[in-house]
Amino acid sequence: MKTELEIKDMHCASCSSTIERGLADLEHVEEVNVNYGSEKAIIHHSEEASYEELVTAVEREGYSVAENDEEDEGEEFDYRSEAIKAWIVTSPILLLMVEMWTSLNLFTEIQLNLLMLVFATPVVFYFGRTTHLSALKALRHGNFNMDSLISLGTLAAYSTGLMVFFTGIQNYTGLGAMIMASHLVGTYLEEKAKGKASSAVEDLLELKASTATVIRDGEELEIDVEEVEVGDTVVVRPGEKIPVDGTVIEGSSSVDESMATGESEPVSKEKGDEVIGSTVNNTGLLKFEAAKVGEDTFFSQVVEMVEEAQGSKVPIQSLADRVTHYFVPAVIIIATASFLAWFAAPDLMISVAGLFENFVPWIDLAHDPLTLAVFASVAVLVIACPCALGLATPTALMAGTGVAARNGILYRNGEAIQTMKDLDTLILDKTGTITKGEPEVTDVVGVREKVLYLAGSVEKGSEHPLGKAIVNKASGEVELSEPENFESFTGKGIKASIDGKEVFVGNSKLLEQEGLEESFREEREELESQGKTAIYVAESGGVVGVIAVADAVKEDSKEAIEKLEGLGLDIWMLTGDNKDTAEAIADEVGIDNVVAEVLPQDKIGKVEELQERGRNVGMVGDGINDAPALKQANVGIAIGTGTDIAVESSDVNLVQGSLSSLEKAFRLSNTIYFKIKHNLFWAFIYNTLAIPVAFLGLLHPLIAVAAMFTSSISVITNSARLRSIDL
């Protein structure tokens, strides 16, 4: 079972790690992913773990579970409102600081210190109340979070406003207020930016149709899309969104399916064709029978898969998780060490900081050791930024999977995105992957119109797939007649009367049976050498031509395979077809490695064989018989069309059903992974450089808090750029 919880009160990556550990400790929980970026927890568990038990585990760690999204919108508004009010109250402190740094002498020293307390107190304790309560709540549960650092930093700075009356310490009370006000601004900006980066699902939901027109009791009714039932007749006029999945029963039109497949060209629809919910009907009126509604629709499956991918983790994130787990406690220890170093060994610290005094304007080493110790330790506390580390991976995943979904590429988990970049071998199933998966007429030998007329008319009485392919081709070019006296001969072919004449469609055995001379033999053998099925068309007077039927190669397969090889992939083709057919298809698309006549249950053996050679293998297939091999491969890629995306054994689903989208999936996975590495690099570098600088007293705490949130926002913004990439 899978349960998704929306978590409230998470303020940094260490929060998500804490919740994750708390849920993972439950007996019946199998896997947990808590995403700080999306503020959601996805828990895979057995039926024994109840919803209430999961919620209790979250609350036990000091957090809560939201019931709806309205609370989040209100929370963002509160951050904005609180930040504005906090800065209004803080603004007089700026004037008081000018008084302290200049010789205006408008107030006595005691008056200045008292006024600082008057204005700083409401900012630190009232507007900063949620920060302190969050830190206290974490402490009660034996944890520390980002708010713990801000709370300690502001309280330490504020305390100097009280100590100034008893010691010679510098008054940093106003600085504490400014840190808290800046923290509120930064949190608001971070929440806002995080919302934009995580809007992939919201963007998808905006594409969903809200109403549907159905025919019930002979009348057209407009109802909510959630009220459509399987079997309803749905009417869609030009320009309207198709509300649910179904099959056309009347009318013809072109449909924009770009939101589902990423394909910009409209798709023609007529009776018998499938339509996908939330796509747009362009030209004609369509009536279709609803086949999938509610959570069963293609659109709902896409949203679910995107959400699950966004809630998953990329292996590279494990390093960031380990760091953030120990990060906040480590920062508190470093801040304490900084305080002790400046207070207990001021001469040593001053000698080091003094090297930079002429370059950094806020360094004033003339202060007493206690002032210098508070200054440095507060800077260490507020500069530390586990948020950037926590946001580096999920924001890139959220933006990247959203782009992928809009292009018909559905990653099921983050691990697949990272693993795809390491693949060096790609196995392609032939039928339905490289080829279209259904037979069609490829060649006509003889007088084209006559051959198609006779063969198509006779095959109208056949149910064989090859016969249907001939009828489809012939009916598009000539007007067919109805066959009479239809007769089928197993393993040989069929015969029927057309316009009073006997016509035969079949192989050489049928000709031999009917005493007909086998002409066009060379043409037949040439077609068969190309992997095609060659069928004779004859009248009582002799053979009039040959029709070749084959599972045709998809239009983009050859070009896509060339591009995949250009990415450094070793391409293999795997098929159950005979060797001649397999090699003919392989030659056409440019594949050198071919394994033919493979049973479905043996496909997994080829994947294992290549893996034993040290290869990282991707397997691409389109059917249930490919499922074991898809599961065994390092990355299983299911290729399908329309609403067929429910291959549970795959890691990636390609909705469009073409190898061109596979090449896009490889490029996109590389881009997402690079973006994650880029984010993590800057987050690590930021903390690696910033904390030592603060330790040495070279960083002003106010600049530190601004830089802290700038780093988080830069990571979010960097990830959001993924949304604008052109595949």
Summary of the structure (lengths in Angstrom):
residues: 727
radius of gyration: 34.7
end to end distance: 34.9
largest distance: 124.0
contacts: 2621
relative contact order: 0.10
helix: 53%
strand: 19%
